[in-house]
Amino acid sequence: MIALVTDIAFILLAVALLFCFYRLIVGPSLPDRVVAIDTITTVTIAMIAVYCIKEGTAIFYDAILVLSILGFVGTVAMAKFLAKGDNIFEQ
């Protein structure tokens, strides 16, 4: 049963990834592209987690942690850039 559910989850996540790449390429504005990159990171994390569940291993949990931290920091930096412009380090 786990094999069937993880296969379905992979298919759904792959479709979501395709939609995110479409939004990244076609997105009419920069905030759309930033959200698409953040969603791509989240879907990638979910795919790694589903793979870990399918294989019954915890070897990639560190990769999930690193990707989530990098995705969060990148999203916050881009949001600050979009809000303030070029001078994101000034108060």
N, C-alpha and C positions, 0 to 999 in steps of 0.2 A: 504493500500500500504506500509506503514511504517513497518507493521508486517512482510510482505513478504521479504522486503529488509533487515531487521535486521536478520531474520532467515537465509537468504542466506549469509549474512556477518558473522554470527556465524559459519556456516559450513566452509566457506573459511578460517576463522581465525583458526578454529580447525585443518584443514588440514595443514596450515602453522605451527602450533604449533607441530604437529606430525613430520614434516620434520625437525624442529629445534631440537627436542629431538633426532631424529636420528643422526643429525650432532653432537650433544653434546656427544652422546655415542660412535659413530664410528669415529668421527673426527680424522684425522691422526695426527694433530698437536695441540699444545696448543692454538695458535691464532685462529684456527677454532673453538675450544670450547669456547673461550672468545666471539667471534662474535655470536655464537649460544646462549650463555647466554644473551647477549645484545638483540638479536632478540626475545628471549622468553619474556624478560621484555617488549619490545615494543608491541608484540602481546597481552600480558596480559593487557597492558594499553588500547589497541584498543578494546579488548573484554569488559572491564569495561565500556568504552565509549559507545559502541554499546548497552550494557545493559541499561545504563542511558538514551539513546535515546529511546529505546524500552519502558521502563517504564515511561518515561516522568518526571524523577526526577533528581535532581542535588546532591543527597546525597553522591555519591561516587567520586565527583570531587576532594576532598581532598586526597583520596587514589590514584587517578591518579597523582596528584602533587608529593606526597611522593615517589611513585614508580618511577616516571621519574627522580627525583633527585637522588635516591639511584642507579638507573641503570646507570646514567651518571657518578657518583662518582666511582662506581665499575668498570666501563669500563675504565675510565681514570687511576685508580690505577693499573689495570691489564696491560694496555698498557705501563705504566711507569715501571712496574716490568719486562715486556718482553723486554723493551729497555735497562734497566740498570742492571737487575739481582737482587740480594738480597738487595743492598743498595739503596732503592728508595728514602730515605729521605736526602741523601747527595747530595750536589751541584756539 
